[in-house]
Amino acid sequence: MTDHSSSADGAGEGWPSQQPAPPQLSAEAARSQVAAAWVRVAPQSNVPPGQVAVPSLPPRADRPAAESKKDKREQAKAERKAEYERKRAARKAEYESKQAARASRKGGGKVSASTTSAATTASAEATAPTAGADPSAAEGAPAPARSGVKGPDARFDVPRPGGRLPSNGRSTHVALRATLLITTCVFALGSCGVTGLVIGRSSVSVKPAALDGKDLDRYRLTDFPVQSAAVFAEEYASLCMTYAPENTDKRRESLSRYISAGVDRDCGWNGKGKQQVKQANWDGTVEELPEYGKNGRYLNIQVTYTGGRTTTLSVPVYVKDLAGASGLRVVGNVGEMPLPIRDTAPALEKSEEVVDQELSAQLREQVLAGYFKAWAASDTTALTRFTTPDATPAAVSGLAGALTAPVVQEVQALAPEGTEVGKKPTYTQGQAVPARVTVVWGGGGADDAKAEVALKRSYRVTVVNTAQGWFIKDIHGGVMDPTGGRADTPSTASPTAAPASGASAPPAPAAPSAPSGGASPGLPTSPKPAASAPAH
């Protein structure tokens, strides 16, 4: 027991005794102890009676000193300035690097040392933080924008308030403003032009085009009812020029229904002699009646008497209601005038034309002889043997027996244009050829007295070449005389004997040909012997 206690004491002497660790105090408890110690050592001030002295506590180490608003503004300004300088240096470094690269390309890849060092220095200045600036702010500042980089890593320069945009953004902004300005000006000018046009058109009265008096007379474009007035004048002229002593009173009564009060009721007749009008027709002549203006006209009426004489009567007619063509009255005595002047017809211009004699004979014997027999009788069944499927109504209708016993006297089939004289023409399938045909009709009627009457008629026939032969497509009546002149002058008339009925005429000189595809109206014929007048 003794040894153990002594050993225990010795062990206690050789090692330091382990004291228990002081208890850990909270921050508030520690602060309270520091405050109490501060009060004990701090000098006491005079405290008025009845009040407790409150010691002033030391400032907190974790609370920064209060900053004024002015200091904050200065600090923010300094930071913006540092950021601006940094960006400016970065742009300068980028520009100098581009210049160095451009100089390298021009110099064959060699870059001067000064240029390289300047670019390196500018780049280092742009990268280093500005003096006086917070290093932490410099470390957290965004990296400068890299050329050609897109996406989330791209950086865009934003100017400070009141500053300028970068060079590329500034040019875009200027272009946008110029575009808006030009567009506004264009719209303004267009609006002014449209407004002026509308106002101008509305303020100017547009007058319809009008024809002068000569055009109105030439084309008979008047308000005067010419047709109604012409019929009225024809009736009056027929009554006026027909007279007989036994019908004097009845004639005077009939005439009084047409004339005004001052017109001669006997129409110039003295009561003696007889005369009968066969027909009275308006010849189309209109002359203005100045005394009545647009309501009056002189109309010329051609009167033919039963004895054969023909004359022209000028009748003044007044119409009260132009729109309704009513209120007509003969307002003056008539005047007898000569017939319209007959003049000489000009000769037709003759051009080179080739008549195919072989085709003419073939058509005369094989096609036209049978066709005109069926056409005269309007035999539709027989006509289908000679006509094309697309033949005209005139070619397939016929004369319904008005003429009979046709004899094809002459046929002139015109060769295609460009055919040389003496050479045989060629025809393609479906080609149309015009032909001039002369037909002598006989026995034209049921009366036996007309059995020996022969009538010569001329036709323009269009024939078409098909795989089955030649067929009729169209027919027109009448053929032009190319000689012109007038028959009542002995110096120009040169009648010759006509060929016998049924005989073919001698070849005729050339005349203008019709275009391919059918004969046209007014196709001239070649000069041929004048035919003798048919016997009556």
C-alpha positions in Angstrom: 0.0 0.0 0.0 2.8 2.3 0.9 4.8 1.7 -2.2 1.9 2.3 -4.4 1.1 5.6 -2.8 4.7 6.7 -3.1 4.9 5.7 -6.7 1.7 7.5 -7.3 3.1 10.6 -5.7 6.3 10.3 -7.7 4.4 10.0 -10.9 2.5 13.1 -10.0 5.7 14.9 -9.4 7.4 13.9 -12.7 4.5 14.9 -15.0 2.5 18.1 -14.9 -0.9 17.8 -13.5 -3.6 18.0 -16.1 -6.0 20.9 -15.3 -9.5 20.8 -16.8 -10.1 23.1 -19.9 -12.0 26.3 -19.4 -15.5 26.2 -20.6 -16.2 27.7 -24.1 -18.2 30.9 -24.0 -20.6 32.2 -26.5 -20.0 35.4 -28.5 -22.5 37.3 -26.4 -21.1 36.0 -23.1 -17.6 36.9 -24.2 -18.7 40.4 -25.3 -20.4 40.9 -21.9 -17.1 40.0 -20.0 -15.1 42.4 -22.3 -17.6 45.1 -21.6 -17.4 44.6 -17.9 -13.7 44.8 -18.0 -13.8 47.9 -20.1 -16.1 49.6 -17.5 -13.7 48.8 -14.7 -10.6 50.3 -16.4 -12.3 53.1 -18.3 -12.3 56.5 -16.6 -15.6 57.5 -15.1 -17.2 60.7 -16.2 -19.4 62.9 -14.2 -22.9 61.4 -14.2 -25.8 63.6 -13.0 -27.6 62.4 -9.9 -30.4 60.0 -10.6 -28.9 58.7 -13.9 -26.9 55.6 -14.5 -23.5 55.8 -16.2 -23.6 53.8 -19.5 -20.1 53.0 -20.7 -19.3 53.3 -24.4 -18.5 50.0 -25.9 -15.5 49.5 -28.2 -16.3 49.2 -31.9 -17.1 45.9 -33.4 -14.3 44.3 -35.3 -16.6 42.6 -37.8 -18.6 45.8 -38.7 -16.9 48.0 -41.4 -16.8 51.7 -40.9 -19.8 53.6 -42.3 -19.2 55.0 -45.8 -20.8 58.1 -47.1 -22.8 58.3 -50.3 -20.1 60.5 -51.8 -17.5 57.9 -51.2 -19.7 55.3 -52.8 -20.2 57.4 -55.9 -16.5 58.1 -56.2 -15.7 54.4 -55.8 -18.3 53.5 -58.5 -16.9 56.2 -60.8 -13.4 54.9 -60.4 -14.5 51.4 -61.1 -16.3 52.5 -64.4 -13.2 54.5 -65.4 -11.0 51.5 -64.8 -13.3 49.3 -66.8 -13.4 51.8 -69.6 -9.6 52.1 -69.7 -9.3 48.3 -69.6 -11.7 47.9 -72.6 -10.0 50.7 -74.5 -6.6 49.1 -74.0 -8.1 45.8 -75.1 -9.5 47.3 -78.3 -6.2 49.0 -78.9 -4.3 45.8 -78.5 -6.8 44.0 -80.9 -6.4 46.8 -83.4 -2.6 46.6 -83.2 -2.6 42.9 -83.5 -4.7 43.1 -86.7 -2.3 45.7 -88.0 0.6 43.4 -87.3 -1.2 40.5 -89.0 -2.0 42.7 -92.0 1.6 43.9 -92.2 2.8 40.3 -91.9 0.6 39.2 -94.8 1.9 42.1 -96.9 5.6 41.5 -95.9 5.5 37.8 -96.6 5.0 36.6 -93.0 7.7 38.7 -91.3 6.6 40.9 -88.5 8.8 43.7 -87.1 9.9 43.5 -83.6 8.5 46.9 -82.7 5.1 45.9 -83.9 5.2 42.7 -82.0 6.4 44.3 -78.8 3.8 47.1 -79.1 1.0 44.5 -79.6 2.4 42.5 -76.6 2.6 45.5 -74.4 -0.9 46.7 -75.3 -2.2 43.2 -74.6 -0.5 43.1 -71.2 -1.8 46.5 -70.3 -5.3 45.4 -71.2 -5.0 42.2 -69.2 -3.3 43.7 -66.1 -5.7 45.4 -63.5 -5.7 49.1 -63.4 -3.7 50.8 -60.6 -5.8 51.7 -57.7 -8.5 49.3 -58.6 -9.6 46.4 -56.4 -7.7 43.3 -57.4 -10.7 41.2 -56.6 -12.7 43.3 -59.0 -10.0 42.8 -61.7 -10.0 39.1 -61.1 -13.8 38.9 -61.4 -14.1 41.2 -64.5 -15.2 39.5 -67.7 -12.7 38.7 -70.3 -12.5 40.9 -73.3 -14.6 40.0 -76.3 -12.9 37.6 -78.7 -13.2 38.2 -82.4 -15.2 35.6 -84.2 -16.5 33.9 -81.0 -20.2 33.3 -80.8 -22.5 31.8 -78.2 -22.3 32.1 -74.4 -18.6 32.9 -74.5 -19.0 36.0 -76.7 -18.7 39.4 -75.1 -20.3 42.6 -76.3 -19.2 46.1 -75.5 -21.9 48.2 -73.8 -21.1 51.9 -73.8 -21.4 53.9 -70.6 -24.3 56.4 -70.3 -23.6 59.3 -72.7 -20.8 57.4 -74.4 -20.6 56.2 -78.0 -21.3 52.8 -79.5 -18.4 50.7 -80.8 -17.4 51.2 -84.4 -19.5 48.4 -85.9 -22.6 49.2 -83.8 -22.3 52.9 -84.5 -22.3 52.3 -88.3 -25.3 50.0 -88.0 -27.1 52.6 -86.0 -26.3 55.4 -88.5 -27.5 53.2 -91.4 -30.7 52.4 -89.6 -31.4 56.1 -88.9 -30.7 56.9 -92.6 -33.0 54.2 -93.8 -35.8 55.3 -91.5 -35.4 58.9 -92.7 -35.4 58.0 -96.4 -38.5 55.8 -95.9 -40.3 58.5 -94.1 -39.5 61.0 -96.9 -40.6 58.6 -99.6 -43.9 57.9 -97.9 -44.5 61.7 -97.4 -43.8 62.4 -101.1 -46.0 59.5 -102.2 -48.9 60.7 -100.0 -48.5 64.2 -101.4 -48.5 62.9 -104.9 -51.6 60.8 -104.5 -53.4 63.5 -102.7 -52.6 66.0 -105.5 -53.7 63.6 -108.2 -57.0 62.9 -106.5 -57.7 66.6 -106.0 -56.6 67.4 -109.5 -58.8 64.8 -111.1 -61.8 65.7 -109.0 -61.4 69.4 -109.8 -61.0 69.0 -113.5 -64.2 68.2 -115.4 -63.6 65.6 -118.1 -65.5 66.2 -121.2 -66.5 63.3 -123.4 -65.0 63.2 -126.9 -67.2 64.7 -129.4 -67.3 64.5 -133.2 -67.5 67.6 -135.3 -70.3 68.4 -137.8 -68.4 66.9 -140.8 -68.0 63.6 -139.0 -71.6 63.6 -138.0 -72.7 64.1 -141.5 -70.3 61.6 -142.9 -71.3 58.8 -140.6 -74.9 60.0 -140.1 -74.4 60.1 -136.3 -77.2 62.6 -135.6 -80.2 62.6 -133.3 -82.5 63.2 -136.2 -84.6 60.1 -137.0 -83.5 59.7 -140.6 -85.2 56.4 -141.3 -88.6 57.4 -140.0 -88.3 60.8 -141.9 -87.3 59.0 -145.1 -90.3 56.7 -145.0 -92.5 59.7 -144.4 -90.9 61.5 -147.4 -91.3 58.5 -149.7 -95.0 58.3 -149.0 -95.5 62.0 -149.7 -93.4 61.9 -152.9 -95.4 59.0 -154.2 -98.7 60.9 -153.6 -97.3 64.2 -154.9 -96.1 62.7 -158.3 -99.2 60.6 -158.9 -102.2 62.5 -160.2 -105.3 62.3 -162.4 -108.2 64.7 -162.9 -110.8 62.3 -161.5 -108.9 62.0 -158.2 -108.2 65.6 -157.6 -110.2 66.0 -154.4 -109.1 62.7 -152.9 -105.4 63.5 -153.7 -105.7 67.0 -152.1 -107.1 65.5 -148.9 -104.4 62.9 -148.7 -101.6 65.5 -149.3 -103.0 67.8 -146.6 -102.3 65.2 -143.9 -98.5 65.4 -144.7 -97.9 69.2 -145.2 -97.9 72.4 -143.1 -100.5 75.1 -143.7 -98.5 77.2 -146.2 -97.5 74.3 -148.5 -99.2 73.9 -151.9 -102.0 71.4 -151.4 -101.9 70.2 -155.0 -98.1 69.7 -154.8 -97.6 71.9 -157.9 -100.1 70.1 -160.2 -102.4 72.3 -162.3 -105.2 69.6 -162.6 -104.4 68.4 -166.1 -102.8 65.2 -167.3 -102.1 61.9 -165.7 -99.0 60.3 -164.1 -98.4 57.2 -162.0 -95.5 56.5 -159.7 -94.1 53.0 -159.8 -91.8 53.3 -156.7 -90.2 56.0 -154.5 -87.1 55.3 -152.5 -84.8 57.4 -150.4 -81.3 57.6 -152.0 -79.5 58.1 -148.7 -78.8 61.8 -149.2 -79.4 64.1 -146.2 -79.1 67.9 -146.2 -79.4 70.1 -143.2 -82.5 72.4 -142.9 -81.1 75.5 -141.3 -84.4 77.1 -140.4 -85.3 74.2 -138.0 -81.8 73.3 -136.9 -81.5 69.7 -135.6 -85.2 69.1 -136.1 -85.3 69.5 -139.9 -83.6 67.8 -142.9 -83.9 67.8 -146.7 -84.2 64.2 -147.9 -83.8 63.2 -151.6 -86.3 60.6 -152.9 -85.8 58.8 -156.2 -89.1 58.4 -158.0 -89.6 56.0 -160.8 -92.7 56.3 -163.0 -94.6 53.6 -164.8 -93.3 54.9 -168.1 -89.7 54.2 -167.0 -88.5 57.7 -166.3 -86.6 58.3 -163.0 -86.1 61.6 -161.2 -85.1 62.8 -157.7 -87.4 64.8 -155.5 -86.0 66.9 -152.6 -88.5 66.9 -149.7 -88.1 69.2 -146.5 -89.2 67.2 -143.4 -89.6 68.5 -139.8 -89.6 66.2 -136.8 -90.9 67.6 -133.5 -89.9 64.7 -131.1 -86.5 63.4 -132.1 -86.4 60.7 -129.5 -89.8 59.3 -130.3 -89.6 60.1 -134.1 -93.1 61.7 -133.9 -94.6 65.0 -135.0 -93.4 64.7 -138.7 -94.5 67.3 -141.2 -93.5 68.3 -144.7 -92.7 72.0 -144.2 -92.1 73.2 -147.8 -92.7 72.7 -151.5 -90.7 70.0 -153.1 -88.0 70.5 -155.8 -87.1 68.1 -158.7 -83.4 67.4 -159.0 -81.2 65.4 -161.4 -80.1 61.9 -160.6 -76.8 61.2 -158.8 -73.9 61.6 -161.1 -72.6 58.4 -162.6 -68.8 58.1 -163.0 -66.3 55.8 -164.7 -65.2 52.8 -162.7 -61.3 52.5 -162.5 -59.6 49.5 -164.0 -58.3 46.9 -161.5 -54.6 46.6 -160.9 -53.4 43.5 -162.8 -50.8 41.3 -161.2 -49.2 38.1 -162.3 -51.6 35.2 -162.0 -51.5 31.6 -163.3 -54.6 29.7 -164.3 -54.3 26.0 -164.0 -56.0 24.9 -167.3 -55.8 21.2 -166.4 -57.5 21.6 -163.0 -60.0 24.0 -164.6 -61.1 21.3 -167.1 -61.2 18.7 -164.4 -63.4 20.8 -162.2 -65.7 21.7 -165.1 -66.4 18.2 -166.2 -66.2 16.1 -163.0 -67.2 18.3 -160.1 -69.0 21.6 -161.0 -71.4 20.2 -163.6 -73.0 17.7 -161.1 -72.7 20.2 -158.2 -74.7 23.0 -159.9 -77.5 20.6 -160.9 -77.8 19.5 -157.2 -77.4 23.0 -156.0 -80.1 24.4 -158.3 -82.6 21.8 -157.0 -81.4 22.0 -153.4 -80.9 18.3 -153.4 -79.2 17.8 -150.0 -78.5 14.1 -150.7 -76.7 14.8 -153.9 -74.9 17.8 -152.5 -73.1 15.7 -150.0 -71.3 14.0 -152.9 -69.7 17.3 -153.9 -69.2 19.3 -150.7 -66.8 19.1 -147.8 -68.0 18.2 -144.2 -67.3 21.8 -143.2 -69.0 23.5 -146.2 -70.7 26.8 -145.7 -74.5 27.1 -145.6 -74.5 28.8 -149.0 -72.7 25.8 -150.5 -75.2 23.3 -149.2 -78.5 25.2 -149.4 -79.1 25.8 -153.1 -81.7 27.8 -155.2 -84.7 25.6 -154.5 -85.7 25.4 -158.2 -85.5 29.1 -158.9 -83.1 28.4 -161.8 -82.8 25.1 -163.8 -80.8 23.4 -166.5 -77.3 24.8 -165.5 -74.5 24.6 -168.1 -71.0 25.3 -166.8 -69.6 27.6 -169.5 -66.2 28.7 -168.1 -63.9 27.7 -165.2 -60.7 29.4 -164.2 -58.9 27.7 -161.3 -56.1 29.8 -160.0 -52.8 28.1 -159.3 -51.0 28.6 -155.9 -49.2 31.9 -155.6 -45.6 31.7 -156.8 -46.3 29.1 -159.5 -44.2 29.8 -162.6 -45.9 30.1 -166.0 -45.6 26.8 -168.0 -44.9 24.6 -165.0 -47.5 22.2 -163.6 -48.6 23.4 -160.1 -48.6 21.0 -157.2 -51.3 20.9 -154.4 -51.0 19.6 -150.9 -53.8 17.7 -149.2 -56.3 20.1 -147.6 -55.2 23.1 -149.8 -58.0 25.4 -150.9 -58.1 26.8 -154.4 -60.3 29.7 -155.7 -62.0 29.3 -159.0 -64.1 31.7 -161.1 -67.1 29.9 -162.7 -69.6 31.1 -165.4 -72.9 29.2 -165.5 -75.7 29.6 -168.1 -79.1 28.8 -166.7 -82.0 27.9 -169.0 -85.7 27.1 -168.6 -86.0 29.4 -165.5 -89.6 28.9 -164.5 -92.9 27.0 -165.0 -94.1 29.3 -167.7 -93.6 27.7 -171.2 -92.8 31.2 -172.6 -89.7 31.3 -170.5 -88.4 27.9 -171.6 -86.1 29.4 -174.1 -84.7 32.1 -171.8 -81.0 31.8 -171.0 -79.4 33.6 -168.1 -75.6 33.9 -167.6 -74.4 34.1 -164.0 -70.9 34.2 -162.4 -69.8 32.7 -159.2 -66.7 32.5 -157.0 -66.2 28.9 -155.8 -63.7 27.6 -153.3 -62.6 24.0 -153.9 -60.4 21.9 -151.5 -58.0 19.1 -152.4 -58.6 15.9 -150.4 -57.5 12.3 -150.6 -60.7 11.4 -152.4 -60.5 14.3 -154.9 -61.7 17.9 -155.2 -64.8 19.1 -153.1 -66.7 22.3 -152.8 -66.3 24.3 -149.6 -67.9 27.7 -150.3 -69.6 29.6 -153.1 -70.3 33.4 -153.6 -72.1 35.2 -156.3 -70.6 37.8 -158.6 -67.2 38.3 -160.2 -65.4 41.6 -160.8 -64.7 43.1 -164.2 -61.0 44.1 -164.3 -61.3 46.4 -167.4 -63.3 49.2 -165.6 -64.5 52.2 -167.6 -68.1 52.8 -168.6 -70.3 50.9 -171.1 -72.3 53.9 -172.3 -69.2 55.6 -174.0 -68.7 54.3 -177.6 -65.0 55.0 -177.4 -64.5 52.6 -174.4 -67.1 49.9 -175.3 -65.8 47.1 -177.4 -68.4 44.4 -177.5 -67.5 41.1 -179.2 -69.4 38.0 -179.9 -70.0 35.7 -177.0 -69.0 32.1 -177.2 -71.7 29.6 -177.8 -73.5 28.1 -174.8 -71.7 25.2 -173.4 -68.4 26.0 -175.1 -65.3 26.8 -173.2 -63.9 30.3 -173.4 -60.3 30.9 -174.6 -57.6 31.3 -172.0 -57.8 34.7 -170.2 -55.0 37.0 -169.2 -53.7 36.9 -165.6 -55.7 38.6 -162.8 -55.0 38.8 -159.0 -55.4 35.6 -157.2 -57.2 35.0 -154.0 -55.3 33.9 -150.9 -55.1 30.2 -150.2 -58.0 28.9 -148.2 -61.0 30.3 -150.1 -62.1 33.0 -152.5 -62.6 36.4 -151.1 -65.3 38.9 -152.2 -64.2 41.2 -154.9 -61.9 38.7 -156.6 -61.1 40.2 -160.1 -61.5 38.1 -163.2 -59.5 38.1 -166.3 -60.7 40.0 -169.3 -63.0 37.9 -171.4 -65.3 38.6 -174.4 -68.4 40.5 -173.6 -71.5 38.4 -173.6 -74.5 39.2 -175.7 -77.7 40.2 -174.0 -80.0 37.3 -173.3 -83.1 37.0 -175.5 -86.4 38.1 -174.0 
